[in-house]
Amino acid sequence: PTFKMLRTVVNSPEWQKRLNSMPIMNRKFASFAQTTNATNVEKQPQGDAAKKAEAALPTPTTPMAVGNANNAKGFIDVNKVLINYKQYMKKNYDDYNVWTKHNVPDPVTGIKGDKLITDLHFPYDGVLKEDEYKDGLKFIINKINQDSTIKDIRWAAYMLATTWLETGAKFKPIKEKGGENKSYGSIDPVTHQRYYGRGYVQLTHKENYVKFETLGPIAGLKNDADLAKIPENAYKIMSIGMVKGKFRHDSTGNHTLVRYISESACDYYNARNIINGAHDRAKLIAEVATNFETLLKSCSTGSTS
């Protein structure tokens, strides 16, 4: 009865107008109420099936944001970022809290809140303590300020959004949860290392550890994979891999930041190709990147030229 009443409300003309003006994640939740009921909630796809369902979704056709001169990185005031971080990121945490408390599946992926949070490597309770993310976020922003290859503040926003997801919002290099059980996590017979995910963006597979030993350079990375968890090294891997497209490529070329975020367009959704070809959590990262863009621009001097 509750869902029936909710469907009636959100289908009204007035609510349709409200839906169109809602932020995307709240709009998804409201739209979900239009089409579901207490019975079919349990039939939503879970786990691998949910990931496949999301990967099969068509690319969003909404217009891309057009770039402008204000997208120059400039200098980011890290203290201002830390002061305002909770305000700009609260929306994402609140959305997670709704899914977790009510055990409601994400209407896009079908993954329930508790499963979604488990996938993000940390037990989410609606509150992330400042000492859990402050040092990590400060370190990455300081590195971005020093990094001359990061030309666009939206690149910084997307890097931070990716790190937010891959580290469970703590911005600290971590090892992949359950990595030992992955096909690429078995012990290498030559180096005796396990090449499961590590760092800010979860570097995997032996060939990539060998590659970034040279590109970093990170001396000894092949024979000591845990070096990828050192913040300095983790940042090198993320920056070089995303700027130069050293993680993935296709017939068009390397998947780079400038390929998806440039003066003419900004495609945070498909930028997920830089790290993950299945667009895993692409919509969520795009939303978080948009929040970070707003935050960084409010805390940046803009162009340094």
Disulfide bonds with the S-S distance in Angstrom:
none
